[in-house]
Amino acid sequence: MVRLFVRHPVSDFTQWKRAYNDFNSERAGMGVKAHAVFQAVDNANDVTVWHDFESLDSARAFLDSPRLKEVMEAAGVAGELAVWFTRSA
């Protein structure tokens, strides 16, 4: 199992979260096995998400998906992404 973490700012968390939730079924169809959303304690628009995948290849394919980029832009992602991949040790 590979876990993809992504941290990024959003322009409005409520708008972003609605779009994130609306993407649930598509996200599952793109290989996401589990996911969670977190907000920084001092800035509600500083978001970190994680997504679990069967493999690094499927995680990278998800991250590189034009559809994901489209949804993120429409949701109000407002800056650079910090991205990292992990696996259980």
C-alpha positions as CSV (number, residue, x, y, z in Angstrom):
1,M,0.0,0.0,0.0
2,V,1.3,3.5,-0.9
3,R,0.0,6.6,0.7
4,L,0.1,9.9,-1.2
5,F,0.1,13.1,0.8
6,V,-0.7,16.5,-0.8
7,R,-0.7,19.8,1.0
8,H,-1.9,23.0,-0.7
9,P,-3.7,26.2,0.0
10,V,-7.3,26.7,-1.1
11,S,-9.2,30.0,-1.6
12,D,-12.2,28.8,0.4
13,F,-12.3,25.6,2.4
14,T,-16.1,25.1,2.3
15,Q,-16.1,25.4,-1.5
16,W,-13.1,23.2,-1.8
17,K,-14.5,20.5,0.5
18,R,-17.8,20.4,-1.5
19,A,-15.9,19.8,-4.7
20,Y,-13.7,17.2,-3.0
21,N,-16.7,15.3,-1.7
22,D,-18.4,15.6,-5.2
23,F,-15.3,13.8,-6.6
24,N,-15.6,10.8,-4.3
25,S,-17.0,8.3,-6.9
26,E,-14.5,9.4,-9.6
27,R,-11.7,9.2,-7.1
28,A,-12.5,5.6,-6.2
29,G,-12.6,4.8,-9.9
30,M,-9.1,6.2,-10.2
31,G,-7.7,3.7,-7.7
32,V,-8.1,5.5,-4.3
33,K,-8.7,2.9,-1.6
34,A,-9.0,5.3,1.4
35,H,-8.5,9.0,2.0
36,A,-8.7,11.8,4.6
37,V,-8.7,15.6,4.8
38,F,-7.0,17.8,7.4
39,Q,-6.8,21.5,8.0
40,A,-4.0,23.4,9.7
41,V,-5.0,24.4,13.2
42,D,-4.1,28.1,12.5
43,N,-5.4,28.4,8.9
44,A,-8.5,26.6,7.7
45,N,-7.5,27.2,4.1
46,D,-4.2,25.2,4.5
47,V,-5.3,21.7,3.5
48,T,-3.5,18.3,3.7
49,V,-5.0,15.2,2.2
50,W,-3.9,11.6,2.0
51,H,-5.0,8.9,-0.4
52,D,-4.1,5.2,-0.3
53,F,-3.3,3.2,-3.5
54,E,-2.3,-0.3,-4.3
55,S,1.0,0.8,-5.9
56,L,3.2,3.8,-6.5
57,D,2.3,3.7,-10.2
58,S,-1.4,4.0,-9.5
59,A,-0.7,6.9,-7.1
60,R,1.4,8.7,-9.7
61,A,-1.2,8.1,-12.4
62,F,-3.9,9.7,-10.1
63,L,-1.7,12.7,-9.4
64,D,-0.9,13.2,-13.1
65,S,-4.5,12.8,-14.2
66,P,-5.9,15.8,-16.3
67,R,-9.3,15.2,-14.6
68,L,-7.8,15.7,-11.1
69,K,-6.1,18.9,-12.2
70,E,-9.4,20.1,-13.6
71,V,-11.3,19.4,-10.4
72,M,-8.6,20.9,-8.2
73,E,-8.6,24.1,-10.3
74,A,-12.4,24.4,-10.2
75,A,-12.4,23.7,-6.4
76,G,-10.1,26.7,-5.7
77,V,-6.7,25.2,-5.1
78,A,-4.7,28.4,-4.8
79,G,-1.1,27.6,-4.8
80,E,1.7,25.1,-5.2
81,L,1.3,21.5,-4.1
82,A,3.7,19.9,-1.7
83,V,3.6,16.1,-2.6
84,W,5.1,13.1,-1.0
85,F,4.7,9.3,-1.2
86,T,5.0,6.9,1.7
87,R,4.6,3.2,2.5
88,S,4.2,1.3,5.8
89,A,7.5,0.3,7.4
